Amino acid sequence: MAKTKYGHFIKELSFKDYGPGFCRQGTEMTGKLLGYDLNIQYGAYWAAGKMGKPPYDAEVHDFDQVMIFMGLDTYDMGYLGAEIELTLGKEKETHMVTTATAVSVPKGTPHMPATIGRMDDRFIYMTVSLAPKLTAKPFKLSNKPPKPAGFMRSIYHENVQSLAFTRNGPWHYGPLNQDTHEGAITDIKGKDFEFHMSYESMNKAPYRFGPVPDKPHVHPYTEFLLFMGADPDDLSVLPAECELYMGKEMEKHVITRPTVAIQPAGHPHCPLIVNKQDRPWIFAVVRPWGFTGKGPSGYID
């Protein structure tokens, strides 16, 4: 394969099959892979039961994190297909997650355990951690009974974001781009820390991203583009062919597998074009330090 100037920004993802169990297959993007103090993991849950690793206790960590419960019905992205009881805080406040949801966990906040009490359909569970490795310390909760979260009156109400999706119609990006992928997009924000992420269902091709679809753009923040399969039976498949152009030279990269494309602050990128696809998939953009942050250390070349 010929060497390219920006090829080191394109990372194909490898997946591990965990064998029989609740979480069957997943991938991890470490700080070493991404070049930043950042860790992204996601995998498909196949069955109800305890989430995480034994002994399934509460935990705490010294970095901010966002947990995403992502449904896989690409024509109804708010649908999760499961009921999950999640514990937050030393107060043992329990939240029922029943739709696509993002949970902000500021550093030092106890969280977990979590239990899938019912599952009608499989879903993706993702964590975005602002640290190169996902490490946690056990946290001993009191023996008091859990306190169910009330409607809009709980301590951690603003940490638990039920996701709303906007339909992608023609002219979604404005007067210069009439394309539609007939999917829907949502936005995720951090609570008490800078963070932004969006993800959307890609239901139709061809499709071009952006308000000026044939030209590159640049911005002052760092972001990570995720090309994700939506089949929980095999997340290692991306049923699409995408073209991503990088740098002022518009160096062309063809993406046909699940991939993360790293866009450091100030780095020109796009056009991004979906040429064809066999089945729906998911496109996500992670901005770990929000719309102004470059990241704590910059890209490690």
Secondary structure, DSSP 8 states (H G I E B T S, - for coil): ----SSGGGEEE---EE--SSSEEEEEEE-HHHHSSS-EEEEEEE-S-EE-SSTT--EEE-SS-EEEEEE---TTSTTEEEEEEEEEETTTTEEEEEEESEEEEE-TT--EEEEEEEEESS-EEEEEEESSSS---EEE---SS--EE--TTTSTTGGGEEE---EE--TTTT-TT-----S-EEEEEE-SSS--EEEEEEE-SSSEE-SSSTTS-B--SS-EEEEEEE--TT-TT---EEEEEEETTTTEEEEE-SSEEEEE-TT--EEEEEEEEESS-EEEEEEETTTTT---SS----
